[in-house]
Structure formats: C-alpha cells, structure tokens
Amino acid sequence: MYKTYRLSRWFLIGLVALSFWASSRIAAQDDGEDDFVVSHRALVVMPSAIRFRIRVVAARDEVAEIKLAVREDETLLQTFDVTSPLDNLFIDFGEETEYEIVWDIRAVPLRPFLSTLTYEFEVTTTDGETATVENEFVFQHDTIEQWHLAERDSLQVYALGDTVDWSNHLPGLEQSLALLRKNTGFIAPVGLVIYPADTQFCIEGEIPEDTPDAPPPLVVMSEDRAFPCDPTDMTRFYANSNLVIAYVGAISFYERESEAFASLFDLAYSTRWENAEVPAWFRMGLRQLYNRFSQGQSIARVKQALQEDRMLSLAQMDTLPTEDGVDMDLWESQAYALALYLADVYGASATFDIAKAVSPTLPLNQAIEQATGITIN
C-alpha cells in the first residue's frame, strides 16, 4: 500500500513566499467564515512550536481580546487569552490587522502523522463584536516535499519526497526486522520516518550580544524567525508515534535498505544493551550481518589490507574513526570480517548469541570469552 500525505495548500504557498504574501487571503487555510475574519492558519515548526495566525477586518486599536484553544480530539491541550492584542500583532495593514500566537510544543506529547489538532480563535473588538472560527490539521513536520507512506502488516515507512518507492523495500525490511526481534526480544511496535542523509533539524543561530563567548545556540528557522531547537526533541516526537528516524543517502537498492534498517538495529540493541560496554567494531559488524546483500567486497578489502600490512589494531577498532588518516571503508570492512569470523568458526548464530548475552553486567569481551574461550585484550 502506498499513500501520499499531501501538505495543505496554506503550507505550500506560505513556505515559498515572504511573510507578507503568506499572510494574504490566498495563503490562508480557511478563507474566512464571515466578513470580519479574513484568514486564519496554523504553521508547524517542528520540533519547537506551532504558530497560529488570524487576520481580521479591524484596525490595531479596534481589537480588544483574542482567545485561542487547541484540542486533540476532545482533549483540550492549550488555551491562550490575549488581553493586549498589540503584543501579538504580526502585520498591520491599516484597516486589517493580523495577529500571531506561538505555542511552545517542546514538552507536549504530540504524535506526528497521528495527532489531528483543532484550533479555535475567538476575536472580540472594542465595540463588542465577536467572531469565532476553527480549523483542524494533522501534526507533522512541514517541508517543501510531500510525505509518502508505504506500509505492510508489521511495518510503516514514512518517507520525505517521492524519489524512492519504499513499498519495494518493505519485504526486505520486514524480514530483517523479524530476525532482529528474534535475536533481541524487542517487541515494541516500530516504524521508520526517512529523511535525506544531509538533513539538519537545527542550525546555529546568532550569539547573544550579552554572552559573546557562549557557543552559538541551536535554532530552527520559520520564515524569518528563529526558534530554540534541540534535535532530541525531534526524536522524542517521532517516538510518540512509535517511529524512529532514519537518514538515507545511498543510491543502490540494498545499501539504501541497509541504511534504513540501521535505525531499527540501533533502537533494538540499545534497548537490550542499555549502557553495556560494546566496542564500535562489534556494533558495526553485527549490523552488517543483517544485510541482505553480498559483502564480498568487504572481505576482499580486508585481504588486501592484510597483504599490505595495513590492518587496523583492535584499539583502533574499538571506537568509530575520528581521525582523517583512518580508512573508514577499511574500518567497516574489518568490523564485518571480525563479526563474520565468530559466525564462521563458532556457528552461524554465534555472533547473534554473543550479542544476546551482552548486558550492563556482562560486557562484550566477557560474553565472547564465555561463548568461545577467546580472551580479547
């Protein structure tokens, strides 16, 4: 099944326009329900805020009060009662004015793709006229590209953009996920939300003048406004929907699938291992054993390094390379070769069994020694 989640027209127009144009009638979610309300809209700024706007036929000194209520289904999530509307004035058009209310959502348990929110504005003028309007929208990360959903019985994949038909990857991902569940005991429902490999949820903002020596704050930009940003909030939001973020940039079919699976692997084993001592080579090598494509090139690379006396030491293999002088391709290939060696010598399931034995009280080295008799120093 392959579905398309289309962005609402207000977002597509608003994202590519200046804020003035984005606030005009044509950019609104709703074109107004009476002669007083011109437009109203909600703009999701994940993972930080939702911006609610309403434009009315009234001058700045004619608006007395603005109320806003936000609900999910029948549950009231947030209310605002603005008794000084000028503090929330967004654009002054003279005879018309637009106001904005910002809701900080960083601590709110919203569920991307699942939470349908309804907002209701109530605007009262100084002469006692009151107008009430409402609209609903699905909470999701608004971007230029559309979200696409591919799903089967045990797995959902939300992907940004339409360059890849992820329904073609579902059989392989389900097969790997089933094996992962068997080897780890991970039973929680989980799906994938896939972003391009170079995605950055937060960028560095301007350093405040009163703290010139402080590191740049992380922000997310919405039009011309910066909001505080923490990438872990994005992870938390998707976890609310039983989704894990995967960053995929590979072009080839099986490598793309492997990159997507990596996030499922990390979630399952981090849940099982908690804070156990597991060197990086074992994590990488074990993950590659789940791949559905041949790793012959990795073995050939290790053989060549052995012949040329370029093999990396175990100390170098314990952590992910950070030095420019370390060959990352060789490091990954050697990690795979080490994991494969355990399976080849001690049985096809040996590496998985060792991984299953690791715990906060039994580090990897001891688990290997118990299973094989090999002491790793």
N, C-alpha and C positions, 0 to 999 in steps of 0.2 A: 504494500500500500504506500502510495507516495502522495503526500499532501503538500499544498503550498499555503504558507501563512503570509498573507499579503498585508503590508503595512497600510494603515488607514491613510486616506488621502491628505489629511492635515499634516501628517508627518513628512510625507514625500515632498510636499510643497514647502513646508517650513524649514526643512534641513538645508535646502539649496538656495534659500533666499535670505536677504537681510531681514533683521528683526522687524523693521517697519512693514515690509511687504508681507512677512509671515503673519502679521497681526491684522491684515486686512480681511474683508469678508470672505474672499475666495479661499483663504487658507484655514478657515475655521473648521472644526469638527462638525459643528452644527451652525447653520446659517441664521440662527435666531428663531425664537418661538413667538416673539411679538415685536412690536415696533420699538420697544425700549432696548432690548438686548440685541446687539449687532452680531456678536460671535462669542464662542467660548471653546476652550480646548484644554487638553492635558498633554504635557510633554515629559516623557520618562527619561530621566538622566541617570541610568544605572552606572555605578551602584550607590548613588548618593541621594538623589532627590527626585521628586515629581513637581513640575512647575504647572500650576493651574492659572489660566488667564480668562478674563471676561472683559468684553468691550461693550459699553453702553452709550446710549444717546443721552449724555448728561455732561455738563462741564465739571471741572475738578471741584468746584465749590458747591456742587449740587448733589453730591453723593454723601450720604450720612453714615451708612453702615454696609458692610459686606460680610456675609456668612458663608461658610463652606463646610460641607460634610462629605466624608469619604467612607464608603461602605464596601465590604466584600460580601456578596450575598446579603444576608440580613444582619450581618455583624457591623456595627459602627466602629471604624478604625481610628478616625481622627476628625476633629472639628476645629474650625477657626472662626473667631468672632472679631472682625477688624472694625474698630470704632473710630480709627483715624485713617481713613482710606488714602490720604495723601502719602502716608508712609509706604503704601503698596502700589502707588501709581507707576505704571510701566511706560505708557506713552500718552502724551497729552495732544489730542487732535483739535482742541478748541471746543467745539460743540459735542464732541465724542471723547471719551476717555477709556483707556484700557488699564486694568489692574492685574497684578500678579501675586499669587500666594504660593510660597515654596514650602513643600513638606519634606522634611528630612526623614528618609526611609531607611537609614543605615541600621537601625535596630528593630525594624518592622519585619515580621516573618512572612513576607510576600513570596509567592511561588511563580517564577517565570513560566509563561505559557498556560498556567493553570488558574491563576488568580484573575477573575473578572471583577474589575472595580467600577463602582458607580460614584460619580461626584455630583453634588447638588449645590448650586450657587443660589443665594438669596441676596438681592441688592435692594437697599432702601434709599430713596432720595430724601433730600431735606424737606420736600413738601409732602412726604408721607407715602409716595408711590413705591410699591414693592413689586419686584419681578423675581420669579423662581424658574430656573432651568436646570436640567440634568442631562447626563450622558454617561455611557459606560464604555470601557476599553479593556483590552487584555494587557496585563502587565508583562512586558517583555523588553529586551534590550533593543531600542530603536536604532537602526542603522540605515544606510542608503540601500543596502542589498536586502533581499527578502529572506525570510526563514523558510526552510523546507523540512518536512517531516517524513522520514522513512521508518516504518515500524513493522515488526512481526510480533509473535506471541510473547517473547521474552525480552525484547529489546526495542527501545525507541532511540532514534538518532535525529536530533535537530541540527541542521547544517545551514550555515550562512552562505548564501549565494547558490547558484544553480549550475556551476561548472562541473560538479560531480553528482551523479545519481547514486546516492548512498544505499538505495534499495539493493543494488548489486553487491554491496559489501555485507549485507545483513546475514546471509548464511554463514560466511566465514567468521564474522564477529560473534555470532551466536555459538558456533562450535567452540571457539576459543574461550568464550565466557563460561560455557558449560564445563569445560576442563578446568578453568580457573576456580569455579565454585567447588568442584570436586576436590581439588588439591588444597584449598584454603578453608573450606567450610563457610565461605562468605555467602550469605543467603539474602541479604538486603536487596530490595528492588533497585535497579540502577539503569540509567540510560546515558547517552552521550549528547553533549552540545558542542559542536565542532566549529572552531574559529580558524582562520588562516594562521600559519605559523608565526607571522610577524606581528600579530595583534598585541596592542598595548592598551590596557584598560585605563591606565593612568599615565600622565605625563608630568614633568617637572614644572612647577609654577614659579612665580616670581618670589624672590626672597623679601620678606617684610623689611622695611627700612629701619625699624627699631631693633631688628636682630640680624644685622648684616653678616654675622659669622655662622648663622644657622644654615643647615642644609636646605636645599630647595624643597618646598612642600609638594606633595603629590596631589594633583588635581585632575578633574575631568572637565572638559570644556563643553558647554552647551550654548550654541550661538557665540556670543561674545562674553559669556560669564563663566567664571571658574568656580567649581565646587570641590570641597575636600574629597579625596579619593583614596581608597585602600583596596588593592587587588583581592585581598582575602574576603572582602565583603561580596565580591562577585562570586567567589567560590561558595560562600555561605548561601547566597540567594539560590544558586542552582541546586545546592544540596537540599534546600527546602522542597524542590521538585524531584528529588531523587535523581539528579543529573550531575555528571562530572564533566568538567571542561577538558577538551582535547584540542591540541594545536597541531594542525596537519598542513604540511607543505610539500610532501612528496608527490611526484608525478606518476610513478609506476603504481600499478594496481595493488600489489601485495605490500609494498613499502607504505603506501597510504593507509592500508588496513592496519599494518603494524603500528604506525604512529597513533592511530585512533585507539587501538587496543591498549597502548601503553598507559593511558589514564585509568582504565579499568584495572589493569595489573597493579599499578601503584596504590590505588584505593584498597583493593582486596588484601594485598600483603602488608600495607601499613596498618590496616585494621588488625591483622593477625599478629604481626610482629611487635606492634606498639613501639617501644623505644629500645628494642633489641639491637645488639651490635651486629650489623650485617655490612660487610665491605661492599663497595660500589661494584666491583667486578662480578660478585655473585648476583646482585640485583639485575645488572645488565645481561649477564649470561643466561640467567634463569628466564628472564623475559623473552629473550630470543629463542628459547626452546619452544615457546608457544607459537612462533611464526609458522605460517603455512607454506612458506616458500623456501627453496634450497639455499643453504648458507655455504655452498661450495666455494664461493669467492672469499669468504672469511677464512676458511681453512687454508686456502692457497696463500692468502696474505700472511698467515702465521707461519707456514712452512718457509716462505721466502725470508721472513724476518729471522727465523731460526738459522737458516743457511748463512745469512749476512751478519749474524751476531747482533741483532737489533731488538731482541726480545726485551720486554719491559719486566722489571722486577715486581715481586708481589707487593712491595711497599708502594710502587708506582700504581699498581692496580687497585689498591685499597680505596682510593678516592678518585673522583672524576677529575680528569686533567684540567688544570687551570693555566699551565704554562704553554706558551706558544710553541716551545720546542718538542712537545709530546704529540705524536701522531695519533689523532683521535680515531681514525679508521682502524689503525693497528690495535689501539686500546680496546675498542669494541669487539674486534675480531678475536683478540686474545681472551677477552671475558667470555665470549661464546665458546671458544675452544676449551677453556677450563671447565665450564659447566657441562659441556658435551663429554669431556673426559670422564667425569664422575658417572655419567649415564652409561658410557661405553664400557667402562671397567666394572662397575658395581651394579649394573642393571638399568633398564630403560627408565624405571621410575625412581632411581636412586636420588637424582638431583631434586625431584619434587618431594620425596620423602624427607630429605635433609631440610629443605625449606619449611616443611610442615613441622619439623621438630624444633626449629628455632623459636625462642621465646625470650622475654625480658630476663629470664633466669638462666637461659641456655644460649649463649652466643654462637654464631655460626661455626667458629673454629672447633668448639666442643661438640657441636652436632655432627660435623664431618668426622671428627675422631671417633665418636661413638658408632657411627654408621660404617666407617671404612677402616679404622685403625690408623689412618694417616694423621700425623701431627703437623699442623701448619704453624710455622713460626713467623 
